[in-house]
C-alpha cells in the first residue's frame, strides 16, 4: 500500500470505500485491486450516487447486494451486520 510517514505498513482486513459524487469508477477499481493484492480480505465500495454497494473479496467475483440484503463481516469481523438499506437512509 502507501509508503512513508502516515501510512500503516500492512493491509487492513476490511476496507469501506465511500465514493464521493466526484469519484470515478476506474480509480476506485484500481484502489480495490491494490487493497486485495496487498492482502485485504473484504473491500466494500459504497456508491451513493447509484445507491449500491459492491463487496469484493480475493479470488471471488464481486457481489452487489440489494437494499433488502444485509452486509456481514464474515470471519473478518465476526458478528458485524448492517442492512444495506441503512446505508442510504
C-alpha positions as CSV (number, residue, x, y, z in Angstrom):
1,X,0.0,0.0,0.0
2,X,1.3,3.5,0.7
3,X,4.8,4.3,1.8
4,X,6.4,6.9,4.1
5,X,5.1,8.7,7.1
6,X,1.4,8.4,7.8
7,X,0.9,5.0,6.1
8,X,0.4,1.8,8.0
9,X,2.8,-0.9,6.6
10,X,0.2,-3.6,6.4
11,X,-3.1,-4.1,4.7
12,X,-6.3,-3.8,6.7
13,X,-8.6,-6.8,6.9
14,X,-11.6,-4.7,6.0
15,X,-11.9,-1.6,3.8
16,X,-15.0,0.5,3.3
17,X,-14.7,3.0,0.4
18,X,-17.4,5.6,0.3
19,X,-17.4,7.2,-3.1
20,X,-18.0,10.9,-3.3
21,X,-20.1,12.3,-6.2
22,X,-16.8,13.3,-8.0
23,X,-15.2,9.9,-7.7
24,X,-14.8,7.9,-10.9
25,X,-15.1,4.2,-11.1
26,X,-11.7,3.5,-12.7
27,X,-9.6,5.0,-9.9
28,X,-11.8,3.3,-7.3
29,X,-11.4,-0.1,-9.1
30,X,-7.6,0.4,-9.0
31,X,-7.7,1.0,-5.2
32,X,-9.8,-2.1,-4.8
33,X,-7.3,-4.2,-6.8
34,X,-4.4,-2.7,-4.8
35,X,-6.1,-3.5,-1.4
36,X,-6.9,-7.0,-2.4
37,X,-3.4,-7.6,-3.8
38,X,-1.9,-6.3,-0.5
39,X,-4.0,-8.8,1.5
40,X,-7.2,-7.0,2.4
41,X,-9.9,-9.7,2.9
42,X,-13.0,-7.6,2.2
43,X,-13.4,-4.3,0.4
44,X,-16.9,-2.7,0.4
45,X,-17.5,0.1,-2.0
46,X,-20.5,2.3,-1.4
47,X,-21.7,4.3,-4.4
48,X,-24.3,6.8,-3.0
49,X,-24.9,8.2,-6.5
50,X,-26.0,4.8,-7.8
51,X,-27.3,3.8,-4.4
52,X,-25.5,0.5,-4.5
53,X,-22.8,-1.4,-2.6
54,X,-20.3,-3.8,-4.1
55,X,-18.5,-6.3,-2.0
56,X,-15.0,-7.5,-3.2
57,X,-13.1,-10.5,-1.8
58,X,-9.9,-12.1,-3.0
59,X,-10.3,-14.7,-5.7
60,X,-14.1,-14.2,-5.9
61,X,-16.4,-12.3,-8.2
62,X,-17.7,-9.0,-6.7
63,X,-21.2,-9.2,-5.4
64,X,-23.8,-6.4,-5.4
65,X,-26.3,-6.9,-2.5
66,X,-29.7,-5.3,-2.9
67,X,-31.2,-2.9,-0.4
68,X,-33.1,-5.8,1.1
69,X,-29.9,-7.7,1.9
70,X,-27.6,-7.4,5.0
71,X,-23.9,-7.0,4.8
72,X,-21.8,-9.1,7.3
73,X,-18.2,-9.2,8.3
74,X,-17.9,-13.0,7.8
75,X,-14.9,-14.4,9.6
76,X,-13.1,-11.0,9.2
77,X,-15.4,-9.1,11.6
78,X,-17.5,-11.9,13.2
79,X,-20.9,-10.7,14.4
80,X,-20.9,-7.4,12.4
81,X,-24.0,-6.9,10.3
82,X,-25.6,-3.9,8.6
83,X,-28.7,-3.8,6.5
84,X,-27.8,-2.3,3.1
85,X,-30.9,0.0,3.3
86,X,-29.5,1.6,6.4
87,X,-26.5,2.9,4.4
88,X,-28.7,5.0,2.2
89,X,-31.3,6.2,4.8
